[in-house]
Amino acid sequence: MPEIKPVNLENWRELAKLKVREDQKNFVAQNVYSIAEAQFGADYEGHWDLYPFGIYDGEEPVGFLMYGYNFPHPRTQAFIIRLMVDENQQGRGYGRFGMEKMLEIFRADSRIRSVGISYEPENEVAKGLYARLGFVETGEMQDGEMLAVLKLR
Ligand SMILES: CC(C)(COP(=O)(O)OP(=O)(O)OC[C@H]1O[C@@H](n2cnc3c(N)ncnc32)[C@H](O)[C@@H]1OP(=O)(O)O)[C@@H](O)C(=O)NCCC(=O)NCCS
């Protein structure tokens, strides 16, 4: 059974080594960049508290995810900022596991009414995965990406 583990002093280097396929590089920032953002901040429509995690199968790092909270935000109080699975580990359910784990965490928090996510218009695998989990496209673009929202409550 996979699990997620917070990024820390011991594991950030091994998570920074994970990478997507060459043709997917445009879909997601490098993990080391996300880890730097988590330390020093990112400005997406106000302040977000960022939570980066590794996706692990046992001791083996297989992917990375990061979400953010901005509870006063009028539309999406949580945002899934990054999700990636290493090029050698894709198609084994880890991406879906990471998504379901985040949604479980958000569902348990009554401050979160809606969750946002965005993706490149040509990222069909991500788009399909998110749609099957209930995310609905708003029709708006955010920094060149399609914005989709899942209403939890
Ligand atoms: C998108 C990504 C995170 C999915 O992770 P994954 O572990 O490969 O995907 P999973 O094995 O969990 O499969 C998730 C779903 O996508 C489908 N899927 C996976 N690979 C697919 C492919 N190549 N073609 C079509 N469908 C595919 C699976 O059937 C599964 O469907 P389900 O929702 O019915 O269960 C991964 O492909 C990735 O890292 N891509 C590059 C980075 C990226 O695009 N990140 C998202 C940025 S918004």
The ligand as an ORCA input file, in Angstrom:
! r2SCAN-3c Opt
* xyz 0 1
  C      -0.734     12.516    -14.267
  C       0.062     11.507    -13.410
  C       0.370     12.161    -12.064
  C      -0.824     10.270    -13.187
  O      -0.149      9.381    -12.337
  P      -0.041      7.802    -12.645
  O       0.447      7.131    -11.428
  O       0.701      7.609    -13.901
  O      -1.576      7.452    -12.920
  P      -2.439      6.244    -12.322
  O      -1.765      4.953    -12.648
  O      -2.803      6.518    -10.906
  O      -3.726      6.376    -13.240
  C      -4.666      7.423    -13.020
  C      -5.755      7.312    -14.050
  O      -5.258      7.719    -15.326
  C      -5.351      6.676    -16.266
  N      -4.093      6.653    -17.028
  C      -2.849      6.579    -16.545
  N      -1.954      6.611    -17.541
  C      -2.662      6.731    -18.666
  C      -2.306      6.832    -20.052
  N      -1.042      6.840    -20.451
  N      -3.297      6.967    -20.951
  C      -4.595      7.011    -20.557
  N      -4.992      6.907    -19.268
  C      -4.026      6.777    -18.351
  C      -5.496      5.403    -15.470
  O      -6.242      4.439    -16.189
  C      -6.236      5.866    -14.232
  O      -7.616      5.910    -14.486
  P      -8.712      5.872    -13.295
  O      -8.911      7.306    -12.885
  O      -9.917      5.312    -13.944
  O      -8.163      5.050    -12.186
  C       1.376     11.066    -14.103
  O       1.077     10.529    -15.353
  C       2.405     12.161    -14.243
  O       3.235     12.387    -13.381
  N       2.363     12.885    -15.390
  C       3.317     13.939    -15.667
  C       3.148     15.118    -14.747
  C       1.748     15.657    -14.785
  O       1.127     15.759    -15.829
  N       1.239     16.008    -13.612
  C      -0.056     16.602    -13.468
  C       0.077     18.062    -13.644
  S      -1.503     18.878    -13.545
*
